[in-house]
Amino acid sequence: MISFPQNGRCLCGDLEYRLIEDPLTVYLCHCTDCQTQSGTSFATSMIVRHDAFEILRGSVEKVEIELDDGRVKHSQHCRRCRVRVGGASSADGFAVLEPGTLDDTSWFRPVGHIWTRSAQPWFEIPPDTISIEQQPVDDEVIELVRAWKNWRAAAP
């Protein structure tokens, strides 16, 4: 069973952080924004309470990018190596953590997939995960949180 806190860091190690409690959920986002930002076919997102994420060493650079359609994307990067460690959530009091920056990535798995309508055609959504065609609405978010809690309760 995984215990908290869990530490993480950027690529160069100048920025270190701690996650002090279990996240609310973990999912893969297949939207074209995440594909472009990550330079790959999807992004892994871990939703955490804002207060559960604390910087231990270094500082983040907050980046705001206004997209052509007027939306603004908020993210936090290491000032030196520019690795993205997280960003703002659309819900107040929560943040999105890039879980690949955790020191130990063996303890989590995505319980869902969002924006599947723009997923790469070769990517197969596992049948035991939640699949949402676009941005999740309230009931779907609750479903992602519930699926995470159920998976964590059954995890060794």
Phi and psi in degrees as GROMACS dihedral restraints (atoms count N, CA, C in turn):
[ dihedral_restraints ]
;  ai    aj    ak    al  type     phi  dphi    fc
    3     4     5     6     1   -75.1    20    10
    4     5     6     7     1   145.2    20    10
    6     7     8     9     1  -121.8    20    10
    7     8     9    10     1   161.0    20    10
    9    10    11    12     1  -118.9    20    10
   10    11    12    13     1   149.3    20    10
   12    13    14    15     1   -80.5    20    10
   13    14    15    16     1   160.8    20    10
   15    16    17    18     1  -118.8    20    10
   16    17    18    19     1   132.4    20    10
   18    19    20    21     1   -99.2    20    10
   19    20    21    22     1   158.7    20    10
   21    22    23    24     1  -149.8    20    10
   22    23    24    25     1   172.0    20    10
   24    25    26    27     1  -161.1    20    10
   25    26    27    28     1   166.1    20    10
   27    28    29    30     1   -82.5    20    10
   28    29    30    31     1  -177.1    20    10
   30    31    32    33     1   -65.6    20    10
   31    32    33    34     1   -43.2    20    10
   33    34    35    36     1   -83.2    20    10
   34    35    36    37     1   -15.3    20    10
   36    37    38    39     1    87.5    20    10
   37    38    39    40     1    -2.8    20    10
   39    40    41    42     1   -65.6    20    10
   40    41    42    43     1   -30.8    20    10
   42    43    44    45     1  -107.8    20    10
   43    44    45    46     1   121.1    20    10
   45    46    47    48     1  -123.3    20    10
   46    47    48    49     1   143.5    20    10
   48    49    50    51     1  -139.9    20    10
   49    50    51    52     1   171.2    20    10
   51    52    53    54     1  -135.2    20    10
   52    53    54    55     1   135.5    20    10
   54    55    56    57     1  -103.0    20    10
   55    56    57    58     1   118.7    20    10
   57    58    59    60     1   -96.5    20    10
   58    59    60    61     1    -5.6    20    10
   60    61    62    63     1  -152.3    20    10
   61    62    63    64     1   165.6    20    10
   63    64    65    66     1   -56.6    20    10
   64    65    66    67     1   138.4    20    10
   66    67    68    69     1   -68.6    20    10
   67    68    69    70     1   171.4    20    10
   69    70    71    72     1   -81.8    20    10
   70    71    72    73     1   -35.9    20    10
   72    73    74    75     1  -168.9    20    10
   73    74    75    76     1   165.7    20    10
   75    76    77    78     1  -136.8    20    10
   76    77    78    79     1   132.1    20    10
   78    79    80    81     1  -149.2    20    10
   79    80    81    82     1   167.5    20    10
   81    82    83    84     1  -102.8    20    10
   82    83    84    85     1   136.3    20    10
   84    85    86    87     1  -108.9    20    10
   85    86    87    88     1   125.2    20    10
   87    88    89    90     1  -105.0    20    10
   88    89    90    91     1    15.8    20    10
   90    91    92    93     1   -67.2    20    10
   91    92    93    94     1   158.6    20    10
   93    94    95    96     1   -68.9    20    10
   94    95    96    97     1   -27.7    20    10
   96    97    98    99     1   -62.1    20    10
   97    98    99   100     1   -46.9    20    10
   99   100   101   102     1   -66.9    20    10
  100   101   102   103     1   -36.7    20    10
  102   103   104   105     1   -61.8    20    10
  103   104   105   106     1   -44.0    20    10
  105   106   107   108     1   -69.5    20    10
  106   107   108   109     1   -46.1    20    10
  108   109   110   111     1   -64.3    20    10
  109   110   111   112     1   -38.9    20    10
  111   112   113   114     1   -86.1    20    10
  112   113   114   115     1   -17.2    20    10
  114   115   116   117     1    72.7    20    10
  115   116   117   118     1    19.8    20    10
  117   118   119   120     1  -143.6    20    10
  118   119   120   121     1  -163.7    20    10
  120   121   122   123     1   -88.2    20    10
  121   122   123   124     1   -10.9    20    10
  123   124   125   126     1  -167.9    20    10
  124   125   126   127     1   170.6    20    10
  126   127   128   129     1  -124.1    20    10
  127   128   129   130     1   143.0    20    10
  129   130   131   132     1   -91.0    20    10
  130   131   132   133     1   128.5    20    10
  132   133   134   135     1  -122.9    20    10
  133   134   135   136     1   134.7    20    10
  135   136   137   138     1  -120.2    20    10
  136   137   138   139     1   118.6    20    10
  138   139   140   141     1   -90.4    20    10
  139   140   141   142     1   126.0    20    10
  141   142   143   144     1  -131.0    20    10
  142   143   144   145     1   156.9    20    10
  144   145   146   147     1   -66.6    20    10
  145   146   147   148     1   138.6    20    10
  147   148   149   150     1   -54.9    20    10
  148   149   150   151     1   -39.9    20    10
  150   151   152   153     1   -73.1    20    10
  151   152   153   154     1    -9.4    20    10
  153   154   155   156     1   -89.9    20    10
  154   155   156   157     1    -0.8    20    10
  156   157   158   159     1  -114.6    20    10
  157   158   159   160     1   119.6    20    10
  159   160   161   162     1  -132.2    20    10
  160   161   162   163     1   138.6    20    10
  162   163   164   165     1   -81.2    20    10
  163   164   165   166     1   127.9    20    10
  165   166   167   168     1   -95.1    20    10
  166   167   168   169     1   -38.3    20    10
  168   169   170   171     1  -150.2    20    10
  169   170   171   172     1   143.3    20    10
  171   172   173   174     1    82.8    20    10
  172   173   174   175     1  -169.2    20    10
  174   175   176   177     1  -148.2    20    10
  175   176   177   178     1   156.5    20    10
  177   178   179   180     1   -95.4    20    10
  178   179   180   181     1   151.8    20    10
  180   181   182   183     1  -101.4    20    10
  181   182   183   184     1   121.5    20    10
  183   184   185   186     1   -86.4    20    10
  184   185   186   187     1   127.0    20    10
  186   187   188   189     1  -117.3    20    10
  187   188   189   190     1   131.2    20    10
  189   190   191   192     1  -119.3    20    10
  190   191   192   193     1   125.6    20    10
  192   193   194   195     1  -122.2    20    10
  193   194   195   196     1   120.4    20    10
  195   196   197   198     1   -87.8    20    10
  196   197   198   199     1   124.5    20    10
  198   199   200   201     1   -85.9    20    10
  199   200   201   202     1   165.6    20    10
  201   202   203   204     1   -55.2    20    10
  202   203   204   205     1   -32.2    20    10
  204   205   206   207     1   -86.9    20    10
  205   206   207   208     1     5.4    20    10
  207   208   209   210     1    96.5    20    10
  208   209   210   211     1   -14.3    20    10
  210   211   212   213     1   -68.0    20    10
  211   212   213   214     1   151.9    20    10
  213   214   215   216     1  -117.9    20    10
  214   215   216   217     1   125.8    20    10
  216   217   218   219     1   -99.2    20    10
  217   218   219   220     1   131.8    20    10
  219   220   221   222     1  -112.1    20    10
  220   221   222   223     1   131.5    20    10
  222   223   224   225     1  -146.1    20    10
  223   224   225   226     1   164.8    20    10
  225   226   227   228     1  -124.3    20    10
  226   227   228   229     1   130.6    20    10
  228   229   230   231     1  -128.6    20    10
  229   230   231   232     1   156.3    20    10
  231   232   233   234     1   -66.5    20    10
  232   233   234   235     1   137.0    20    10
  234   235   236   237     1   -66.8    20    10
  235   236   237   238     1   -28.4    20    10
  237   238   239   240     1   -90.5    20    10
  238   239   240   241     1   -57.8    20    10
  240   241   242   243     1   -93.8    20    10
  241   242   243   244     1    -8.5    20    10
  243   244   245   246     1    68.8    20    10
  244   245   246   247     1    13.9    20    10
  246   247   248   249     1   -65.2    20    10
  247   248   249   250     1   134.0    20    10
  249   250   251   252     1   -79.9    20    10
  250   251   252   253     1   122.6    20    10
  252   253   254   255     1  -105.7    20    10
  253   254   255   256     1   -13.9    20    10
  255   256   257   258     1   177.4    20    10
  256   257   258   259     1  -171.6    20    10
  258   259   260   261     1  -167.7    20    10
  259   260   261   262     1  -179.2    20    10
  261   262   263   264     1   -81.2    20    10
  262   263   264   265     1   145.7    20    10
  264   265   266   267     1   -93.5    20    10
  265   266   267   268     1   157.5    20    10
  267   268   269   270     1   -73.1    20    10
  268   269   270   271     1   -13.6    20    10
  270   271   272   273     1  -102.0    20    10
  271   272   273   274     1   131.0    20    10
  273   274   275   276     1   -59.0    20    10
  274   275   276   277     1   140.2    20    10
  276   277   278   279     1    87.3    20    10
  277   278   279   280     1     1.3    20    10
  279   280   281   282     1  -127.2    20    10
  280   281   282   283     1   159.2    20    10
  282   283   284   285     1  -136.7    20    10
  283   284   285   286     1   161.2    20    10
  285   286   287   288     1  -106.7    20    10
  286   287   288   289     1   121.6    20    10
  288   289   290   291     1  -101.2    20    10
  289   290   291   292     1   140.5    20    10
  291   292   293   294     1   -85.9    20    10
  292   293   294   295     1    98.0    20    10
  294   295   296   297     1   -68.3    20    10
  295   296   297   298     1   -13.9    20    10
  297   298   299   300     1   -67.4    20    10
  298   299   300   301     1   -11.9    20    10
  300   301   302   303     1   -90.0    20    10
  301   302   303   304     1    -3.3    20    10
  303   304   305   306     1   -69.1    20    10
  304   305   306   307     1   147.2    20    10
  306   307   308   309     1   -62.4    20    10
  307   308   309   310     1   -39.0    20    10
  309   310   311   312     1  -116.5    20    10
  310   311   312   313     1   111.3    20    10
  312   313   314   315     1  -104.1    20    10
  313   314   315   316     1     8.8    20    10
  315   316   317   318     1   -80.5    20    10
  316   317   318   319     1   -13.7    20    10
  318   319   320   321     1   -95.2    20    10
  319   320   321   322     1    -6.1    20    10
  321   322   323   324     1  -122.5    20    10
  322   323   324   325     1   158.9    20    10
  324   325   326   327     1  -148.0    20    10
  325   326   327   328     1   147.8    20    10
  327   328   329   330     1   -66.1    20    10
  328   329   330   331     1   136.3    20    10
  330   331   332   333     1  -101.1    20    10
  331   332   333   334     1    -4.6    20    10
  333   334   335   336     1  -158.2    20    10
  334   335   336   337     1   171.4    20    10
  336   337   338   339     1  -136.0    20    10
  337   338   339   340     1   130.0    20    10
  339   340   341   342     1  -117.0    20    10
  340   341   342   343     1   162.2    20    10
  342   343   344   345     1    55.6    20    10
  343   344   345   346     1    42.2    20    10
  345   346   347   348     1   -67.3    20    10
  346   347   348   349     1   -19.4    20    10
  348   349   350   351     1   -66.6    20    10
  349   350   351   352     1   -18.4    20    10
  351   352   353   354     1  -111.4    20    10
  352   353   354   355     1    14.1    20    10
  354   355   356   357     1   -66.2    20    10
  355   356   357   358     1   150.2    20    10
  357   358   359   360     1   -60.4    20    10
  358   359   360   361     1   139.6    20    10
  360   361   362   363     1   -63.5    20    10
  361   362   363   364     1   -21.9    20    10
  363   364   365   366     1   -85.3    20    10
  364   365   366   367     1   -11.6    20    10
  366   367   368   369     1   -82.1    20    10
  367   368   369   370     1   126.7    20    10
  369   370   371   372     1  -101.5    20    10
  370   371   372   373     1   121.3    20    10
  372   373   374   375     1   -74.3    20    10
  373   374   375   376     1   122.8    20    10
  375   376   377   378     1   -59.2    20    10
  376   377   378   379     1   138.6    20    10
  378   379   380   381     1   -65.5    20    10
  379   380   381   382     1   -19.3    20    10
  381   382   383   384     1   -94.0    20    10
  382   383   384   385     1    17.1    20    10
  384   385   386   387     1  -121.0    20    10
  385   386   387   388     1   162.9    20    10
  387   388   389   390     1   -77.8    20    10
  388   389   390   391     1   140.1    20    10
  390   391   392   393     1  -127.4    20    10
  391   392   393   394     1   120.1    20    10
  393   394   395   396     1  -124.3    20    10
  394   395   396   397     1   127.2    20    10
  396   397   398   399     1   -66.8    20    10
  397   398   399   400     1   -28.6    20    10
  399   400   401   402     1  -142.7    20    10
  400   401   402   403     1  -152.3    20    10
  402   403   404   405     1   -66.2    20    10
  403   404   405   406     1   127.8    20    10
  405   406   407   408     1   -66.1    20    10
  406   407   408   409     1   142.7    20    10
  408   409   410   411     1   -97.4    20    10
  409   410   411   412     1   178.4    20    10
  411   412   413   414     1   -46.5    20    10
  412   413   414   415     1   -54.6    20    10
  414   415   416   417     1   -62.7    20    10
  415   416   417   418     1   -35.2    20    10
  417   418   419   420     1   -72.0    20    10
  418   419   420   421     1   -35.6    20    10
  420   421   422   423     1   -63.6    20    10
  421   422   423   424     1   -44.6    20    10
  423   424   425   426     1   -60.0    20    10
  424   425   426   427     1   -39.1    20    10
  426   427   428   429     1   -63.1    20    10
  427   428   429   430     1   -40.3    20    10
  429   430   431   432     1   -65.1    20    10
  430   431   432   433     1   -41.4    20    10
  432   433   434   435     1   -66.0    20    10
  433   434   435   436     1   -44.8    20    10
  435   436   437   438     1   -62.6    20    10
  436   437   438   439     1   -42.6    20    10
  438   439   440   441     1   -62.3    20    10
  439   440   441   442     1   -39.6    20    10
  441   442   443   444     1   -63.9    20    10
  442   443   444   445     1   -46.7    20    10
  444   445   446   447     1   -61.5    20    10
  445   446   447   448     1   -41.4    20    10
  447   448   449   450     1   -65.4    20    10
  448   449   450   451     1   -42.4    20    10
  450   451   452   453     1   -65.3    20    10
  451   452   453   454     1   -42.4    20    10
  453   454   455   456     1   -64.6    20    10
  454   455   456   457     1   -37.5    20    10
  456   457   458   459     1   -65.1    20    10
  457   458   459   460     1   -31.4    20    10
  459   460   461   462     1   -91.8    20    10
  460   461   462   463     1   -13.2    20    10
  462   463   464   465     1   -68.1    20    10
  463   464   465   466     1   146.0    20    10
